Every structure is written in C-alpha cells, then in structure tokens.
Amino acid sequence: MFSDIIDKLFKKKDKKTILYLAALLAAGVLFISLSFFAKKPSANASESETGKALEAATAQTTVSNDDYGETLEKKLAGILTLVDGAGDVSVMITFSQGVETVIAKDVTTDDSQTVENDSSGGTRNISANKKTETTLFVKAADGTEQPITLKELTPKIQGVLIVAQGGGNVIVKDALTRAAQTVLGVEINKVAVYKMK
C-alpha cells in the first residue's frame, strides 16, 4: 500500500509533496532518536534535587529582635525626615516580645477507649489520649541538621518614640504621629513625638 502511494506521487511528479513527506520522515526519525538517547535522571539525582529544593525553601535568614528593631527604626526615621518641617528625626521602637519562630512538627495522636466490667455488673469507660510531637529537620549543605522553619512572626510593637527638630510644631507633630501609626499599624496612644534640642 505504501509503495502504491509512492508510485502515484512519482507519476504525478509533485515535487512539493515528495519533499514534504521526506521532511516529515526525517523529523520523525530525529524525534525518535532524541527521545531514545535522552538522559533519564537516576533515582538518587531526583532525591538530591528534592533535598536541595526543600533545603532552599526552608533556608531563611533568622533575624534577631535587635536587628529587626534597628532596621525598622532606620527605615521609619528615613521616611519621617521627608515630612515637611520635620528636619532631623530619630526613632526608637520598643517591643513587648521577641521574634517568634514557628517550627515544623510531625504530630501524632493516639486515642484509645476501654470498657471494663466488674463482678457486680457495673461498667467503667476509660479514655486515654496520647499526643506525640516530633520536630522535623532538614540537612544543611555542611551536613548539620536544622529544624524546618514554617514562619517567623514579627514582634509586637509596644511603643514608638519620635524625636524630631520640628517636633514642637503641632502640625508637624500630628503628621509624624499619623505617619508612624500608619506605617507600623499601632494605636495612636503608642506613639510619642518630642522636639529635638
């Protein structure tokens, strides 16, 4: 049947059709040979790639309370100096707690219930609950094991002190207070603004 098709094509002398079929045939052979010789990843390679991906996903920079506070104070002071009439600005932020790190844990619970019958015909139900938590670890590049960090909760702000050259002006003071309140998401009574000497 295939030879009949080729005979008909040659009889018609349709060169475009012959070239088209030859190109399709060559593309098919190339595709099959590429898929046959393509390198398949080994099981060990995929395991190491998964480990690297997990390590990269869980590798987070741990920020101390002091570093977080300093960074926040510098950013806030930098933006508050742009307020009209504020002049030089210094900011101090206090926190009621430190950075809270949430670690990944494998939690298993075992609930059991036992019914006991005594000799006088009475029954007693005994329920027992057992909860086991195991911290999940990931191996770092240097071979040490580190707990998997799910998230880090930023510390809660207790108060904000702003000292500015223009802090004596009521309008500037109000603008600085509202700016700090908006940026930090704190109540207005937690922000104090004073004039710099």
Summary of the structure (lengths in Angstrom):
residues: 197
radius of gyration: 35.7
end to end distance: 101.4
largest distance: 106.3
contacts: 457
relative contact order: 0.14
helix: 43%
strand: 31%
